[in-house]
Structure formats: C-alpha cells, structure tokens
Amino acid sequence: MLIKILLSYVIGYIRVSIEGYYIEKFINICTNKKITIWNLKRNNNIKLYFNARIEDFKEITKIAKKVKCKVKIERKKGIPFLLNRYKKRKIFAIFSAIIIVFLIVISNFIWNIDIKEENNQEIEGIYQDLIDAGLNTGMAKHKIDTKEIINKVRLKRDDIAWMGIELKGTNAIVSIVKAEEKPEIIDEQEYCSIISDKVGIITKINAQNGTANVKVGDTVTVGTPLINGWLEGKYTGIRYVHAKGEIQAKVWYTKNKFIPYNTTEKRETGNIQNNYSIKINNFEINLKKGLPKFKIYDTIETEKKISVFSDFYLPISVKRTTYKELIEEEKTYSIDEAKKLGIEELQAELDKELEEKEIVGKNINTYEKENGLEVYVTYEVLENIGTNEKIVF
C-alpha cells in the first residue's frame, strides 16, 4: 500500500469528498475491493475527505452511487498536474532543468560520511583518521580508493578488528567492528605459570595442572606466582607443564574525591536561545547574528545534513546553535553534607564500573582539610585473578 501511495505522488492523485449517511459502509466496500484511499479526514458525521488514485475514481463513483452518497473531486495533485499548471511558464521549465542538472552533478560526489560502529561502541578519533586517510566530503566518488583508505586507517590503529566502506548515493557508509583487548594466548604445548595480575587476598585456589604456590588467606601482589608451571615427583623429578587452574581473591577498588566546603555551582534556568545557519559545503550563512542574550551559558551545536532520499545527501546542512542560560549559586556544605555528597558520587561511579562483579564489602574514609573534605570509598570484590606467563629457560 505504501508503494502505491508513493507512486501516486509521482503519477498524480485526487482529493475526493464524499457526503452521505453510509460513509462507514463506503469505506468497508473500498477496503474489501482493495481500493487504496488515504489521508482520511472527517468534516462532520456525513462528510469525508480522502486521497485516491486517479484510476480508482471510476470504481469509487460506482460504490458511492451504490451506498447513496455524493462524490466530488476537490483537488488534483501530483507532478503531472503541477507540470500542466506551469507548462507555459518558461522560468519554471528552466528552473526545473537547473535542478535536474544540479542533482546529476552532485550525485557524483560524496557529501556525507556515516560511521556505523558495531554495538554502538564509540571509537575515538575515527572520523579524523578517515579524513587523514583520504575520505572527505566533497570528493568525487571515482577518486575514492576504499581499499587504500581502509589499509591506512587499520595500519594506524590497533583497536579495529574489521572495517568496510560502501559508497551509496552521495553517502559513504563506514562500518567498523572494534577489536577486543585480549590477553596473550599461550599455546597449550608451551610451558607457563599463572601469576597474579592484581593485589588481593586468596579466597580459593584450584590447581588443575601445575603446583600451587599460594594458599587461602595469603596476600598477593602483581607478579606473585599463583600456580607454578611444573610438577615434582619423588622418582620423576621436576616435569614442566602448562599451568591451569582457578584462583579467586578478594581485591579492592578505591575512588576518592575532594568536596570543598564553599563552592560556586552552575545551574540551568530553563531559558534557551537557538541560532540557525545554513552550510553549503564549507561556506556558512548565519541566519541570525550576534551573541546570546545570556551572561552565562552553555553552548550546544548540532548539524543536520539535508537529504533527498535515505542515501542521497546534498552539500547543504542546517546548523543549530543552542545557548542554555546558567546562573551561579554560592553553595556552602557542612562536614556531614560534604561527606554524604562525596559518598553518593563515588558509590555511583563504582556501582557502574563493577555492576557485574560480586561486591562483598564497602569501606568509607574521610579526611578533613582546611577548606574541604577528602572522601575515599573502597569496594571489596571477589573475582578470579591470574594471567599466564611463559617459562623462559
């Protein structure tokens, strides 16, 4: 149905009114006969306006007569009727020709770069890297070597697992898969030990292959051997192996923050001012000049590229600069208020970072300074520790 409606805008359609007491019956019959009508608007109980395709009007008239309703064409719309209206106007014809030539010319260039990152993982600085590698708006499509651009970017960065560039319309679609940071994998046939990669207290150790070097209750630091990569027998002597096992420890995550007793805070008033400008490639036309009327404000800039279709962008964009008014307020905290504020902010940060870990304890420490309070929040967490380290002879 949607395709039929869109096609009707191109080949032309009519705005129809129908009047009578059996409008619902008329609509039901049209639906049953699969006659496409849209944009229905009821004026009162006995009159209805709607759009219809030109070729369906004869059938609509028959149905209206059958249900004893009056039907009338209110307006004719679409490109054919528009051209017929202006066919004697040379300026319109010339203007239409200019637009067509303009669209043909700009279709050979790239006017938008659309970066799509897997799972919405943000890759910092990737847009500038693409520009440095040779992909920029305003470039002719035949001059863009996608393979070369991909190679340049991947040689420069080690945080990209896969990258592809598709030129579609006037849009360059850059698809990126971010590389996951993984520890070095040591081959099963090579000898290695497991060493601690964190400071903690051992709560559980299960040496599946190798010799445990620590026991429950031991305190370890980064680099402490947890499971040695060898086995020693009375008759076999020392035999080297690829150490395996599970080591659980209690580790600590600490954050601190200084809360001043006297501070100036900025708060939004809710008043905003929007200024607009039009950008044609790199040329900008300000629709409103002058600074904002606020004394203190935040500035937020957004830019929207103009597109004719989903992947056919024009070298034109609308830029909006939003100014949000701020006021400064003097704030004075007592020791208890400063402590509460610091704890809430630090706990929120730690909760977000450690949401998938098993938290078994929390410690809070505060230290009074001359002009504020230093707040420390520590979380005790149970987690598996240890990383493989190759044995070098």
N, C-alpha and C positions, 0 to 999 in steps of 0.2 A: 504493500500500500504506500509506503514511504517513497519508493522509487517512482510510483505513478504520480504522486503529488509533486515531487521534484521535477519530473519530466513535464508536468503541466505548466510549471512556471516558465519553461523554455518554449513550449509549443503553443501556449496560451490557455486560459481558462476563463470561466464566467462566474460572477457573483449573482446568485439567484435568491429571490424571495418567494416564499410560499405562504398562502393565507387560507385558513380553514379550521374546522373543528376536529379534523382527524390527522393532525400532524404526526403524532406518535405512530399511527398506522402507516403513514407515508414513509417514515424513517425505517420502520421494520421491513417493509417491502423492498426498499432500496438496499438494505443490508442483505436480505435473502437473495436478491438478484446480483449481489456483489458490485453494486454501483458505488463508485468512490465519491463520497462527499466529505468535506472537512471544514474546519473553522466555523462550526455552527454557533449561531447567536440568536437567542430568542428575544423578540421585542416585547411580546406580551403572550398571553395564552394561545392566541390563534395566528401568530405570525412568526416565521422563522427565516433567518438569513443563513446562507451557506455557500461554499465554493464547490464547483463541479467542473468536470472535464467537458469540453465542447461537444465531443462525440456522444456523451451520455445525455445531452439535453432532450433529445427526441424521446428517449425512454422515460426520462423524468416527467415530461409533459403527459405521457400516457398514464403514468402512475398517479399523477396529480388529478387528472380527469377522473380516474377510477375511484379515488377517495374523496372526490368532490371538493378539491382545493384549487385555488387560483395560483398560477405560477407566472413569474415575471423575471426577465433578465435585468438586473440593476446596473451592472458594470461589466465591461470586458477588460481582462488584464492579461499581461504576459508580453514577451518580447515581440511577437508578430504585430500585436495591436499597437505597441509603443512605436515600432518602426513605421507602421502605416500612418500614425498620427504625425510623425515628423519627417515623412519621406520627402516633402517639398522643402525642407529646411536644409540648406547646404552646410550650414555651420555644424548642425548635428551630425551629418554624414562625415564631415571632415574630422570632427572631434572623435567620433566612433573609430575612424580609421587610425587616428593617432594612438588611441588607447590600445587597439589591437596590435599595432606595430610595437608599442611600448612593452606590452606583455610578452610578445615574441622575443624581443631583445633581452629583457631582464631574465627570461626563463633559462638563458644560457649561463647565468651566474649563480653563485651561492650567496644567499642573503641571511641565512640563519644557521647556527650550529647548535644542534640539540644533543646534549650529552645524557645518555641513559646508563646509569650505574646499577649493577645487579644488587637487589635487595636495598636500594636507596643508600648504599654505602658511599659516603662523600669522600672523594679523592681530592685532596687539597692541591691547588695549583695546576690542575689538569688542563683548564681552559687556556692558560698562558702557554703551557707546554705545546698544545696543539697549534697555537699561533706561531710559536718559535719554530715548529717543525714544518710550517708551510701551509697550514689550513686557516684561512681567514675569510671573513665576509667580504663580498665584492670581487672575489676571484672567479675567473672563467672556469667552468667545470672541466673543460678539456685540458686545462693546465694543472689540475689537481692529481697528483700521483698518490693514491691512497696507501699503497704498499710502502712507499718510501716514508710517508708521514707516520704510519704505524711503527715501522722499524726504528725511526728516530726517537719516538716517544718511549718505546719499550727499552731501547738502549740507555736512555736517560734515567728511567725509573725501574726499581725492582719490586714495586708494590702492585704491579699489574700482571694478572695471570693470562688474560686474553683481551684482545681489542679488535674491533671491526669498524669500518667506516662505509656507510651506504649513502650515495648521492641520490636523493629522491626529490624531484621537482626542483625547487630552489633551496632545499633543506639538506644539510649534511648531518646525518644521524650517526653519532659516535656511540657505540655500545662497548661497555667496559666491564670486565669481571676483575674484582680486586683480589690480589693474591693474599692468602692466609699465611701468617707468620707461624712456621712450624719449626720445632727443634730439629737439629741434625739427626737423621736416622742412621744408626749404625747397623751394618749388615749382621744378620744372625750368626754368621760364621766367624765374626771377629770378636776378640776378647774385649770385654769392657766391665767397668764397675759402675755402680749407681752412687752419685754424690748428691749432697744436699744443695738445693738452689735457693733455700730460704733459711732464716733464723727461726728456730722453734723448739718445742719440747715434744719428743717422740711419744705418741699415744698407742701406736700399733705398728708392728713390723712383721711382715711375712716374706721370708726369703725363699723364693721358689727355685732359684738356681744361683749358687754362689754362697758366700759366708757372711752372715750378718755381723756388722761391725759396731752396732749400737743396740741398746735395749730400751724398753719402755721406761720413760722418766728421764732419759738423757737429754741434755740441751745440746743442740747442734747449731753450727753457723754455716754460712755459704761456703761450700767446698769440703765439708766434713764427709768422709766416706761412710755411706749407709750400708751398702752391700758390696763386699769385695768380689771381684771377678775371678775368684779361684776357690778350689776345694782342696783340703789337705787330708790325706788318709795315712793311717799308720804304716801301710805297706805300699801304697801307691805314691806317696809324697805329694807334692803340690801339682794340681792339674788346673790349668786356666780354662775359664768358661765365659760365656756371655751372660752376665748377671741379669736376673729377673726377680721381680718382687713388688710388693705393695707396702709403702711406708706412709703412715698417717701421722700428722703432727699438729700440735696447737701452735698457730702462728698469729702475729699481731699486725694490725693495720692502724696507723695513727694519723690523725689530721689535727692541725692547730690553726687558730685564728685569733687575731688581736682585735678586741672590741673597745674603741675609745669611749670614755665617759661622756665627752662632749663632741658632737659631730654635726655637720650640716648635711641634710638629706634632701634629695630632689624628688619631687612628686608630680605626676601628671595631673593637670587640671581638667582634662577632657576637651579643651579647646584645640582645634586643629585648623590649619590653613593649607590648602592644596594649590600648587602652581603647576601648570602644564606647559609642555613644549613639544614640538614636533621635530623628529630627527630624520633627515633624508641622508642615508648612509652616514657620513661623519659630520654633516652640516646640521646645526641645531637652530631652530627658530623658537624663541621664547614667546609664548602667548601672553605671559604676564611678567613684567619686570619688577624689580625692587625686592628689598629684603622683607622677611616676615614681620608682622606687627608685634611679635612677642619679644620680650627682653631675653628670656632664657628658653631654649627649645632644643628638642632632638630633631634630627633630620633623617627621613627615610625616603630613599629613591627607588622607584620601580619603573621598569620599562617593558612595554608590550609591543611585540612585533606585529605588524599588520599582515594578515594572510588572506588570500582569495579562497584557497582551498586548504585542506589539512597540511599539505607539504609544499604549497606554493606561496612562499613568503615574498613580500615586496620590500624594497630597500627603504621602507618607511616604518617608523615606530613612534609611539606616543609615550613620552616620559612624564611621570608624575612625581613631583617632589612634595612630600608631606611634612609639614612642620607641626610638631606637638609641643604645646606650651608646658613649661615646667615652672614650679615655684620652689624656692629653697626654704627649708624649715630647720630651725635650730633644735636639735634633739639632745636631751640630757638623760643618761642612763644611770640608775643606781647599780651597785655591785650585783645584786640579785637579778636585775633586768639584763645587765650585760652578760651574766653567766647563762641565763635562760636563752637569750638570743644566740649566743655563740654555740651552745649545745644543739639547739634546733637546726642551725645551719649546717654544722659539721655532721650531725647524725643523718641529715637528708642526703648529703654528699656520699657518706659511707654506705648508707642503705642502697643507694642507686648503684654504686660500684660493686657491692657484694651481695646483690639480691639473690644470686643462685648458690651462695655458699652457706655452710652451716655455722651460724653465729652462736657461740656458747657463753660469751661474757662481754661486758662493757665496763670500761674504766673511764672516769672523768677526773681531770685535774685542772685546777685554776691557779693562776699566779697573779697577784696584784702588782701592778706597775704604778708609776706616778700619775699617769693620765689615762689609764685604761686597765683592761683585764685580758690576760693571755689564757685562752681556753684550749685544752687538749682533750680529745676524745679518742679512745683506743678500743677497737673491737678485737676480741679473741675469737679466732675462727679455726675450725677443724677442716683440714684439707690434705690431699695427697701431695707429697713433695718428692723431689729427686729427679735427676736427669742423668742420662748415660754419658760416661766418659771413657773414651778408648784407652786401653792399656798399651803404653809405649814401652818397648823393651830397649 
